[in-house]
Amino acid sequence: MYQYIWDEETGGPLLITEISKFSKEPRPVYYRELDILGFDKYWNYPRDDRAPL
């Protein structure tokens, strides 16, 4: 995934060719992903696959 920066000159996003290790954009997370990372040991959250948390 490519990165983007805010271009002051044009007042809009500017794509850059450097590949990002992390995304700036949020994405939906499902309970199974949290369980894999061990969050279920610390928090209680709905175990429902119909919608992300």
PDB file with one MODEL, atoms N, CA, C and O in Angstrom:
MODEL        1
ATOM      1  N   MET A   1       0.837  -1.170   0.000  1.00  0.00           N
ATOM      2  CA  MET A   1       0.000   0.000   0.000  1.00  0.00           C
ATOM      3  C   MET A   1       0.889   1.243   0.000  1.00  0.00           C
ATOM      4  O   MET A   1       1.864   1.322   0.748  1.00  0.00           O
ATOM      5  N   TYR A   2       0.548   2.189  -0.829  1.00  0.00           N
ATOM      6  CA  TYR A   2       1.324   3.417  -0.898  1.00  0.00           C
ATOM      7  C   TYR A   2       0.887   4.397   0.168  1.00  0.00           C
ATOM      8  O   TYR A   2      -0.219   4.312   0.701  1.00  0.00           O
ATOM      9  N   GLN A   3       1.766   5.321   0.466  1.00  0.00           N
ATOM     10  CA  GLN A   3       1.454   6.354   1.440  1.00  0.00           C
ATOM     11  C   GLN A   3       0.938   7.593   0.736  1.00  0.00           C
ATOM     12  O   GLN A   3       1.066   7.733  -0.481  1.00  0.00           O
ATOM     13  N   TYR A   4       0.365   8.471   1.500  1.00  0.00           N
ATOM     14  CA  TYR A   4       0.014   9.776   0.983  1.00  0.00           C
ATOM     15  C   TYR A   4       0.350  10.834   2.017  1.00  0.00           C
ATOM     16  O   TYR A   4       0.402  10.562   3.216  1.00  0.00           O
ATOM     17  N   ILE A   5       0.572  12.018   1.542  1.00  0.00           N
ATOM     18  CA  ILE A   5       0.814  13.161   2.416  1.00  0.00           C
ATOM     19  C   ILE A   5      -0.125  14.272   1.964  1.00  0.00           C
ATOM     20  O   ILE A   5      -0.648  14.235   0.850  1.00  0.00           O
ATOM     21  N   TRP A   6      -0.334  15.246   2.819  1.00  0.00           N
ATOM     22  CA  TRP A   6      -1.181  16.377   2.470  1.00  0.00           C
ATOM     23  C   TRP A   6      -0.326  17.417   1.774  1.00  0.00           C
ATOM     24  O   TRP A   6       0.675  17.880   2.322  1.00  0.00           O
ATOM     25  N   ASP A   7      -0.721  17.781   0.570  1.00  0.00           N
ATOM     26  CA  ASP A   7       0.023  18.744  -0.229  1.00  0.00           C
ATOM     27  C   ASP A   7      -0.547  20.143   0.009  1.00  0.00           C
ATOM     28  O   ASP A   7      -1.677  20.438  -0.380  1.00  0.00           O
ATOM     29  N   GLU A   8       0.238  20.988   0.642  1.00  0.00           N
ATOM     30  CA  GLU A   8      -0.199  22.348   0.947  1.00  0.00           C
ATOM     31  C   GLU A   8      -0.459  23.159  -0.323  1.00  0.00           C
ATOM     32  O   GLU A   8      -1.351  24.007  -0.350  1.00  0.00           O
ATOM     33  N   GLU A   9       0.314  22.898  -1.363  1.00  0.00           N
ATOM     34  CA  GLU A   9       0.196  23.672  -2.597  1.00  0.00           C
ATOM     35  C   GLU A   9      -1.139  23.431  -3.306  1.00  0.00           C
ATOM     36  O   GLU A   9      -1.788  24.374  -3.759  1.00  0.00           O
ATOM     37  N   THR A  10      -1.537  22.177  -3.395  1.00  0.00           N
ATOM     38  CA  THR A  10      -2.777  21.858  -4.100  1.00  0.00           C
ATOM     39  C   THR A  10      -3.974  21.746  -3.160  1.00  0.00           C
ATOM     40  O   THR A  10      -5.122  21.776  -3.602  1.00  0.00           O
ATOM     41  N   GLY A  11      -3.698  21.616  -1.857  1.00  0.00           N
ATOM     42  CA  GLY A  11      -4.792  21.473  -0.897  1.00  0.00           C
ATOM     43  C   GLY A  11      -5.446  20.115  -0.949  1.00  0.00           C
ATOM     44  O   GLY A  11      -6.631  19.974  -0.648  1.00  0.00           O
ATOM     45  N   GLY A  12      -4.669  19.105  -1.335  1.00  0.00           N
ATOM     46  CA  GLY A  12      -5.218  17.756  -1.435  1.00  0.00           C
ATOM     47  C   GLY A  12      -4.169  16.709  -1.140  1.00  0.00           C
ATOM     48  O   GLY A  12      -3.006  17.043  -0.911  1.00  0.00           O
ATOM     49  N   PRO A  13      -4.562  15.444  -1.141  1.00  0.00           N
ATOM     50  CA  PRO A  13      -3.616  14.367  -0.882  1.00  0.00           C
ATOM     51  C   PRO A  13      -2.664  14.176  -2.061  1.00  0.00           C
ATOM     52  O   PRO A  13      -3.034  14.386  -3.216  1.00  0.00           O
ATOM     53  N   LEU A  14      -1.445  13.778  -1.750  1.00  0.00           N
ATOM     54  CA  LEU A  14      -0.429  13.529  -2.761  1.00  0.00           C
ATOM     55  C   LEU A  14       0.138  12.136  -2.511  1.00  0.00           C
ATOM     56  O   LEU A  14       0.706  11.874  -1.451  1.00  0.00           O
ATOM     57  N   LEU A  15      -0.017  11.249  -3.482  1.00  0.00           N
ATOM     58  CA  LEU A  15       0.521   9.896  -3.331  1.00  0.00           C
ATOM     59  C   LEU A  15       2.034   9.930  -3.448  1.00  0.00           C
ATOM     60  O   LEU A  15       2.591  10.644  -4.282  1.00  0.00           O
ATOM     61  N   ILE A  16       2.697   9.143  -2.594  1.00  0.00           N
ATOM     62  CA  ILE A  16       4.148   9.010  -2.682  1.00  0.00           C
ATOM     63  C   ILE A  16       4.474   7.535  -2.882  1.00  0.00           C
ATOM     64  O   ILE A  16       3.692   6.664  -2.500  1.00  0.00           O
ATOM     65  N   THR A  17       5.626   7.258  -3.477  1.00  0.00           N
ATOM     66  CA  THR A  17       5.943   5.881  -3.850  1.00  0.00           C
ATOM     67  C   THR A  17       6.497   5.047  -2.703  1.00  0.00           C
ATOM     68  O   THR A  17       6.644   3.834  -2.853  1.00  0.00           O
ATOM     69  N   GLU A  18       6.804   5.649  -1.577  1.00  0.00           N
ATOM     70  CA  GLU A  18       7.303   4.890  -0.431  1.00  0.00           C
ATOM     71  C   GLU A  18       6.206   3.967   0.088  1.00  0.00           C
ATOM     72  O   GLU A  18       5.083   4.406   0.338  1.00  0.00           O
ATOM     73  N   ILE A  19       6.532   2.699   0.246  1.00  0.00           N
ATOM     74  CA  ILE A  19       5.547   1.734   0.714  1.00  0.00           C
ATOM     75  C   ILE A  19       5.463   1.815   2.232  1.00  0.00           C
ATOM     76  O   ILE A  19       6.477   1.778   2.929  1.00  0.00           O
ATOM     77  N   SER A  20       4.241   1.927   2.729  1.00  0.00           N
ATOM     78  CA  SER A  20       3.996   2.089   4.161  1.00  0.00           C
ATOM     79  C   SER A  20       3.945   0.737   4.857  1.00  0.00           C
ATOM     80  O   SER A  20       3.427  -0.230   4.300  1.00  0.00           O
ATOM     81  N   LYS A  21       4.478   0.666   6.068  1.00  0.00           N
ATOM     82  CA  LYS A  21       4.353  -0.537   6.885  1.00  0.00           C
ATOM     83  C   LYS A  21       3.009  -0.546   7.609  1.00  0.00           C
ATOM     84  O   LYS A  21       2.469  -1.608   7.920  1.00  0.00           O
ATOM     85  N   PHE A  22       2.477   0.639   7.874  1.00  0.00           N
ATOM     86  CA  PHE A  22       1.207   0.772   8.574  1.00  0.00           C
ATOM     87  C   PHE A  22       0.291   1.687   7.781  1.00  0.00           C
ATOM     88  O   PHE A  22       0.743   2.638   7.144  1.00  0.00           O
ATOM     89  N   SER A  23      -0.976   1.396   7.827  1.00  0.00           N
ATOM     90  CA  SER A  23      -1.960   2.215   7.127  1.00  0.00           C
ATOM     91  C   SER A  23      -2.428   3.356   8.015  1.00  0.00           C
ATOM     92  O   SER A  23      -2.557   3.187   9.228  1.00  0.00           O
ATOM     93  N   LYS A  24      -2.680   4.500   7.427  1.00  0.00           N
ATOM     94  CA  LYS A  24      -3.242   5.622   8.164  1.00  0.00           C
ATOM     95  C   LYS A  24      -4.757   5.486   8.286  1.00  0.00           C
ATOM     96  O   LYS A  24      -5.391   6.171   9.089  1.00  0.00           O
ATOM     97  N   GLU A  25      -5.320   4.603   7.489  1.00  0.00           N
ATOM     98  CA  GLU A  25      -6.768   4.464   7.435  1.00  0.00           C
ATOM     99  C   GLU A  25      -7.252   3.408   8.423  1.00  0.00           C
ATOM    100  O   GLU A  25      -6.687   2.318   8.507  1.00  0.00           O
ATOM    101  N   PRO A  26      -8.304   3.741   9.167  1.00  0.00           N
ATOM    102  CA  PRO A  26      -8.881   2.707  10.034  1.00  0.00           C
ATOM    103  C   PRO A  26      -9.610   1.659   9.204  1.00  0.00           C
ATOM    104  O   PRO A  26     -10.080   1.947   8.103  1.00  0.00           O
ATOM    105  N   ARG A  27      -9.702   0.476   9.719  1.00  0.00           N
ATOM    106  CA  ARG A  27     -10.456  -0.568   9.050  1.00  0.00           C
ATOM    107  C   ARG A  27     -11.244  -1.345  10.087  1.00  0.00           C
ATOM    108  O   ARG A  27     -10.871  -1.352  11.260  1.00  0.00           O
ATOM    109  N   PRO A  28     -12.309  -1.989   9.691  1.00  0.00           N
ATOM    110  CA  PRO A  28     -13.101  -2.767  10.644  1.00  0.00           C
ATOM    111  C   PRO A  28     -12.282  -3.913  11.238  1.00  0.00           C
ATOM    112  O   PRO A  28     -11.465  -4.530  10.554  1.00  0.00           O
ATOM    113  N   VAL A  29     -12.513  -4.183  12.507  1.00  0.00           N
ATOM    114  CA  VAL A  29     -11.833  -5.278  13.190  1.00  0.00           C
ATOM    115  C   VAL A  29     -12.898  -6.203  13.766  1.00  0.00           C
ATOM    116  O   VAL A  29     -13.840  -5.759  14.423  1.00  0.00           O
ATOM    117  N   TYR A  30     -12.732  -7.481  13.510  1.00  0.00           N
ATOM    118  CA  TYR A  30     -13.658  -8.480  14.028  1.00  0.00           C
ATOM    119  C   TYR A  30     -13.097  -9.119  15.289  1.00  0.00           C
ATOM    120  O   TYR A  30     -11.888  -9.123  15.520  1.00  0.00           O
ATOM    121  N   TYR A  31     -14.006  -9.660  16.102  1.00  0.00           N
ATOM    122  CA  TYR A  31     -13.601 -10.186  17.402  1.00  0.00           C
ATOM    123  C   TYR A  31     -12.552 -11.296  17.281  1.00  0.00           C
ATOM    124  O   TYR A  31     -11.708 -11.426  18.167  1.00  0.00           O
ATOM    125  N   ARG A  32     -12.580 -12.083  16.231  1.00  0.00           N
ATOM    126  CA  ARG A  32     -11.594 -13.167  16.088  1.00  0.00           C
ATOM    127  C   ARG A  32     -10.170 -12.628  15.937  1.00  0.00           C
ATOM    128  O   ARG A  32      -9.212 -13.243  16.405  1.00  0.00           O
ATOM    129  N   GLU A  33     -10.042 -11.478  15.282  1.00  0.00           N
ATOM    130  CA  GLU A  33      -8.716 -10.854  15.161  1.00  0.00           C
ATOM    131  C   GLU A  33      -8.212 -10.405  16.524  1.00  0.00           C
ATOM    132  O   GLU A  33      -7.032 -10.563  16.839  1.00  0.00           O
ATOM    133  N   LEU A  34      -9.100  -9.848  17.327  1.00  0.00           N
ATOM    134  CA  LEU A  34      -8.710  -9.432  18.677  1.00  0.00           C
ATOM    135  C   LEU A  34      -8.335 -10.640  19.528  1.00  0.00           C
ATOM    136  O   LEU A  34      -7.386 -10.583  20.310  1.00  0.00           O
ATOM    137  N   ASP A  35      -9.078 -11.732  19.374  1.00  0.00           N
ATOM    138  CA  ASP A  35      -8.766 -12.954  20.119  1.00  0.00           C
ATOM    139  C   ASP A  35      -7.383 -13.489  19.759  1.00  0.00           C
ATOM    140  O   ASP A  35      -6.633 -13.918  20.636  1.00  0.00           O
ATOM    141  N   ILE A  36      -7.047 -13.465  18.477  1.00  0.00           N
ATOM    142  CA  ILE A  36      -5.731 -13.952  18.037  1.00  0.00           C
ATOM    143  C   ILE A  36      -4.611 -13.159  18.710  1.00  0.00           C
ATOM    144  O   ILE A  36      -3.567 -13.709  19.061  1.00  0.00           O
ATOM    145  N   LEU A  37      -4.846 -11.863  18.882  1.00  0.00           N
ATOM    146  CA  LEU A  37      -3.837 -11.002  19.502  1.00  0.00           C
ATOM    147  C   LEU A  37      -3.870 -11.048  21.029  1.00  0.00           C
ATOM    148  O   LEU A  37      -3.038 -10.420  21.685  1.00  0.00           O
ATOM    149  N   GLY A  38      -4.824 -11.787  21.600  1.00  0.00           N
ATOM    150  CA  GLY A  38      -4.872 -11.957  23.045  1.00  0.00           C
ATOM    151  C   GLY A  38      -5.662 -10.894  23.801  1.00  0.00           C
ATOM    152  O   GLY A  38      -5.606 -10.845  25.030  1.00  0.00           O
ATOM    153  N   PHE A  39      -6.387 -10.056  23.098  1.00  0.00           N
ATOM    154  CA  PHE A  39      -7.169  -9.011  23.771  1.00  0.00           C
ATOM    155  C   PHE A  39      -8.302  -9.585  24.614  1.00  0.00           C
ATOM    156  O   PHE A  39      -8.772  -8.936  25.548  1.00  0.00           O
ATOM    157  N   ASP A  40      -8.739 -10.798  24.289  1.00  0.00           N
ATOM    158  CA  ASP A  40      -9.833 -11.406  25.042  1.00  0.00           C
ATOM    159  C   ASP A  40      -9.453 -11.689  26.491  1.00  0.00           C
ATOM    160  O   ASP A  40     -10.334 -11.892  27.327  1.00  0.00           O
ATOM    161  N   LYS A  41      -8.173 -11.705  26.799  1.00  0.00           N
ATOM    162  CA  LYS A  41      -7.724 -11.920  28.175  1.00  0.00           C
ATOM    163  C   LYS A  41      -7.893 -10.671  29.035  1.00  0.00           C
ATOM    164  O   LYS A  41      -7.890 -10.755  30.263  1.00  0.00           O
ATOM    165  N   TYR A  42      -8.038  -9.523  28.397  1.00  0.00           N
ATOM    166  CA  TYR A  42      -8.085  -8.257  29.114  1.00  0.00           C
ATOM    167  C   TYR A  42      -9.414  -7.529  29.003  1.00  0.00           C
ATOM    168  O   TYR A  42      -9.764  -6.748  29.888  1.00  0.00           O
ATOM    169  N   TRP A  43     -10.169  -7.773  27.916  1.00  0.00           N
ATOM    170  CA  TRP A  43     -11.434  -7.069  27.685  1.00  0.00           C
ATOM    171  C   TRP A  43     -12.530  -8.042  27.315  1.00  0.00           C
ATOM    172  O   TRP A  43     -12.283  -9.107  26.749  1.00  0.00           O
ATOM    173  N   ASN A  44     -13.742  -7.653  27.645  1.00  0.00           N
ATOM    174  CA  ASN A  44     -14.929  -8.388  27.207  1.00  0.00           C
ATOM    175  C   ASN A  44     -15.560  -7.608  26.064  1.00  0.00           C
ATOM    176  O   ASN A  44     -15.808  -6.409  26.193  1.00  0.00           O
ATOM    177  N   TYR A  45     -15.818  -8.272  24.960  1.00  0.00           N
ATOM    178  CA  TYR A  45     -16.471  -7.651  23.824  1.00  0.00           C
ATOM    179  C   TYR A  45     -17.381  -8.679  23.182  1.00  0.00           C
ATOM    180  O   TYR A  45     -17.197  -9.880  23.377  1.00  0.00           O
ATOM    181  N   PRO A  46     -18.366  -8.219  22.415  1.00  0.00           N
ATOM    182  CA  PRO A  46     -19.327  -9.159  21.801  1.00  0.00           C
ATOM    183  C   PRO A  46     -18.650 -10.137  20.858  1.00  0.00           C
ATOM    184  O   PRO A  46     -17.798  -9.751  20.059  1.00  0.00           O
ATOM    185  N   ARG A  47     -19.024 -11.382  20.950  1.00  0.00           N
ATOM    186  CA  ARG A  47     -18.521 -12.431  20.058  1.00  0.00           C
ATOM    187  C   ARG A  47     -19.547 -12.627  18.948  1.00  0.00           C
ATOM    188  O   ARG A  47     -20.341 -13.567  18.979  1.00  0.00           O
ATOM    189  N   ASP A  48     -19.522 -11.734  17.973  1.00  0.00           N
ATOM    190  CA  ASP A  48     -20.540 -11.732  16.931  1.00  0.00           C
ATOM    191  C   ASP A  48     -19.857 -11.463  15.580  1.00  0.00           C
ATOM    192  O   ASP A  48     -19.255 -10.409  15.379  1.00  0.00           O
ATOM    193  N   ASP A  49     -19.959 -12.420  14.672  1.00  0.00           N
ATOM    194  CA  ASP A  49     -19.329 -12.297  13.359  1.00  0.00           C
ATOM    195  C   ASP A  49     -20.142 -11.474  12.350  1.00  0.00           C
ATOM    196  O   ASP A  49     -19.662 -11.201  11.250  1.00  0.00           O
ATOM    197  N   ARG A  50     -21.345 -11.085  12.709  1.00  0.00           N
ATOM    198  CA  ARG A  50     -22.192 -10.374  11.758  1.00  0.00           C
ATOM    199  C   ARG A  50     -21.710  -8.948  11.466  1.00  0.00           C
ATOM    200  O   ARG A  50     -22.008  -8.387  10.411  1.00  0.00           O
ATOM    201  N   ALA A  51     -20.966  -8.376  12.406  1.00  0.00           N
ATOM    202  CA  ALA A  51     -20.513  -6.985  12.211  1.00  0.00           C
ATOM    203  C   ALA A  51     -19.189  -6.779  12.940  1.00  0.00           C
ATOM    204  O   ALA A  51     -18.932  -7.420  13.958  1.00  0.00           O
ATOM    205  N   PRO A  52     -18.354  -5.890  12.422  1.00  0.00           N
ATOM    206  CA  PRO A  52     -17.097  -5.598  13.122  1.00  0.00           C
ATOM    207  C   PRO A  52     -17.362  -4.813  14.396  1.00  0.00           C
ATOM    208  O   PRO A  52     -18.435  -4.242  14.588  1.00  0.00           O
ATOM    209  N   LEU A  53     -16.364  -4.801  15.253  1.00  0.00           N
ATOM    210  CA  LEU A  53     -16.483  -4.036  16.509  1.00  0.00           C
ATOM    211  C   LEU A  53     -16.164  -2.579  16.278  1.00  0.00           C
ATOM    212  O   LEU A  53     -16.210  -1.780  17.214  1.00  0.00           O
TER     213      LEU A  53
ENDMDL
END
